């Protein structure tokens, strides 16, 4: 390992998000994976044997023989731990790792709405990282947990943040068409999803409605004061591999002409762009004027999968404006989101 790199671990390393993290970290300039952990049935096996590698890019050879460790804090030599766990496991393991002094960068929903845990999209609410100083383990040994949002929340919030800043938001209506990779592996049964759409994803609508308000809320001495706008969400699973597409209508607090709304979206930048973080795209939002874009097959890879694409911006006869937003659910919505959070923590001296 290069002496300039910081060692990191991955909890849930054999799953879809864990594999994405490993692929992203293979050439990362700051972080080096030295510890991979998964379930008891995988512990002790070489990673190449334990993981059913599902990415189109090959498994990096240097990780193939790395032994999979048990998911126990005592076995992890790295301060930083990326967690890509099922929510039930995360609820138990993430606090245990934080209590043992690890910096837990989580993709799970388990701790997202906990009052002292930051729920962060770095371009939107980097100041919320200050919440880690209120976690009990931070004062004892520097351990803490930071989370990124649900994969469908990320694209929505990236599009809402510049509108909330420029005009204020009164209400938001969102309909999602979510890719099957968002369900993990093996995901949705083929006989359920092929030639079909499923108008229900357990707990997804509730997450979308509350997470957006926490992320765009205000940090106060008492915690996060949720943003005041209302959100109504309909979430659907569709037969797409990667890329969550969302049809969104918004009512603004301050009415503005279409050109001004478009400019607010196009000009949106945040702390990751200011700092030039390795995983940060040059622009977190790309606005297209093509009448039939964005599309998952054509646009989910924008900005290396870290740019959300907004299109079909137009007046809404019920609210003020409506648009379509697309984001890559396992990159910007999961592994890439966690990695960008870790980069921001390091750049701001919180690691």
N, C-alpha and C positions, 0 to 999 in steps of 0.2 A: 504494500500500500504506500502511496505517495505520502511523505510526511506532511504535505500541505492539506491532505484530505482528512475529514472527520469521520471516524468509524460510526456506522449506524446499523441498527437491526430492523428486521421486518417480522412482525407478528402476523400470522396468517399468510405466510409467504407462498403457499402452494395454490391459493385461489386466484380468481381472475384479476382482482385489484393488486394482489401481492405480486403476480407475474408482471403486470404493467409497471409496478414500482421497480422491480428488479431490472427490467429492460431500460427504464429511464435512468436508473442509477449506474448502469454499466459504463457510461461515458461521462458521468456527471463530474464537473470540475471541483466540487466541494465535498461531496459525501462518498463514502465507500462502504458497501454492505459487507459486514464481517460475521453476522449472526442471522440465521434464518430459522424461524420457528413455526410450527404448525401443530396439528393434533397429535395425540399420543400414538395413533396408528402410523404416523409418518416419522416420528422421532427416531433418530439413529440411522435413518436411511440417507443415502446420497440424494441431493436435491433432484437430480435428473430422474431418479427412480420414484421419489415421493410425489413429484409434481407431474400432472398430465399437461404438458406445455401446450397452450392453445393459441399463442400469438403467431402471426404470419412471419415475423422475424425469428430466427433460430435462438434457442437458449444460449446465452453467452457461455462459452466453454469453461471459463474460469469459475463459474458458479456450479457447474454440473456435479462436481465431486464434493462440494461443500456439504457437510452433514447437517441434517435438519435437527434442531435442538428442541427440547421440550419447552412449552410455553410457560416458563417460570422466570421471574425476575432474577433469581440468583444465578441463572445460567447465562445471562446476557452481559457481555463486557462493554457494550456501547451505551453512552449516555442517551443518545437519541434513538427512539424506537418508533418506527412507522407501524401503525396498527390497521390491519385490513381484516377485521373480524366480524363474524355474525354478531348482531346486537346483544343476544343473550350472553355470549361469551365475553363480549367487550364490557358489559356491565360489571362483570366480576374481575376481569384481568386488567383492564386499563387503570382503574384506581389502584390496584395492587402494584403495578409497575411505577405509577407516579409516586406512590408512598415509598417505594424503594429508591427513589431519587432519579428516575428516568424522565426525560422529556418525551411525553407521548404525543405523537402527531397522528390523530385518529381520523379515519374515514367512516367510522361507525355512527349510528344514530343514538347510541346509548347515553352519551353525556351531553349531547348538543344543547339541550334546553336547560341544563343545570345552571343555576344563577352565576356561579363563579367560573364557568368554563367558556372561553371565547369560541364563538362560532364565526369563522372568518373567511371572507373572500378578499384577498389582500388589496385589490383595487378599490374595494368598497368601504371597508371598515378596519383598517390596520390598527387604529387606536384601541380597538377592543382587546388587543393582546395584553393590555395592562391588567386585565382581569386575572391573569395567572398569578399575580402578586397577592391575590386574595385567597388563593387555594392553600389549605393547611400544609400540604407537603412542600410547597415552595419555601415557606418559612423554616421548615425543619432541615431539608436537605437539597433544596433546589428542584425537586420533582414537580411536574405539572402536566396538565393535559390541554391540548388545543384541538379543536375539531374543524373539519370542513363540512359544508352542507350536503344535503341530499343531492343526487346527481341531476334531478330536474330543477332544483332550486337555483343552482349555480347560474345557468343560462338566463333564467328569469331575472335574477337579482342584478346580473351584469347589465341587462337592458333597463331595469328600473332605476338603478342608482343615479345615472345622469339626469333622469327625469325628476326624481325626488329632489336632487340638489338644485336643479335649475327652476323648477316650477312647483314642486310639492305634489304629492299624490293624494288623491281622495279615495279612490277605489281601483281595484285590479281584478279582471276576470281572465282566467287562463285555462286553456284546454291543451293537454299534453298528448303527444303521440310518442311513446317511449320504446326504445330499442330493447330487444330481448337480452342483450348482454348486461343490461341493468339488473337483471334477475340473478346474475351469477351463473356458475356452472353446476349442474347441467341445465339450469334455468327452466324455461317453460316447455312442456312436452310438445313435440312436433305436431301431434294430432290436435292440440288445442290452438296453436298459433298459425299454422300454415293456412293461407287463404282466409285468414280471420283477423279480427281485432277484439281485444278483451277489455271491456269498459270498467275494469276494476283492478287496482293494484293495492294490496293491503297497506293501510296506514299512509299511503303516498299523498293523498290530498291533504290530510291533516298536517303532514310535514311541510308541504309547500306553503300552506296558509300561515303557519306560525314562524317558520324559519326565516322567511323574507322579512317579517316584522322585527325579528331580533337582530338580523344582520344590519338592517338599515335604521335600527334604533339608535338612541343617544346614550353614550356612556356617562353615568352620573356617579356620585359618591355612594349611592345605594345599589348600583348595578346598572343593567341595561334597561332603559325606558323604551319599550317597543315603539316602533314607528306607528303613526296614527291611522294609516290607510287600511282599508279592508281588502281582503283577498278571498276570492271564490275560485276554487280549482276543480277541474274534472280531469282525471288521469286515466289514460288508456295505454295498453300494451299492444304494439303492432309488430308485424313481421319484418323488422329492420334489424340488422346486426348491431351497428353502432350509430349513435346520434339521436338525441332527443329533440324533437320538433315541438314547438309550443306556439299556439295561436293566442295572442294576448290583446285585450282591450283595456285602456286606462282612462280614468277621469282625473284631470289635473286640478290642482287647487288654483293655479293661475293660468288662465287660458292663454294660449300662444299660437302663432301661425305655424303651419306645417313645416316651413323652411327652418324655423327656429328650433323646433323639436328635432328635426333631422340633424341639424348642426350640433345640438347637445349630445346626441348619440355618437356622431362621427368624431367629435373632439374629446371624447371621454378617455382619460388616462388616470393612472393611480400611482401609488407608492412603488409597486414593482417596476414600473416603467422609469420612474425617476431614479431608482437605484440600479437599474440595468440588471436585475436578477436573472440568473441563467435560464430559468424556465419561463420567464415572462415574455409574452409576445410583444412585438412593437406596439400593437394596438389591441386592447382586450375586446373591442367591438369592431366589426366590419359591417358597414351598411351598403347593401346592394340595391340597385334600382331595377334589376331584372324582374319581370312580372311573375316568373315562376320559380324564384329562388328565395331562401335557401332550400336545398335538398340534402338529406343525409348522405347519399352516395357521392355527391359532388362537393359538398361544402364542410363536412364534419372535420376534415383535416386542416382547416384554415389555421394559420399560425402554429403549425405543428400540433394541432388538436387543442390548442389553448385559447384560440380566439372564438368568441361567439359571433354568429352571423345574423344580422337583422335585415329583414326584407319586407316588402309589401306594406310599407308604412303609408297609412292613408286615414282619412277621417272615419270616425265610427258614428253611425246614426244613433246609437244608444248612449255611449260614453263620449269621449273626445277623440281619441285616436286608437287605431288598431294596427298590429304588426305581427310578423312571424319571427321567432328567434330559434336558432339551432345551436346546440353545443354538443361536443363529444363527451358522452357520458362516462367513459372509463378513463379519459385523460383529464379534461378540464373539470369533469364532474366527480372525479375520484382520485386516481393515483397522482395526476399532475397537480390537482388542487392541494393534496397533502404535501407534495414536494415544494410547491410554491410557498406554502405556509412555513415550512422548515427553512427555506431560503430567507424569508422575511425575518424570522426569528433570529437567524444567525446575523443577518445584515444589521439588525438593530441591537445586537449585543445581548440578546436574551437567552443565548445558549452558553 
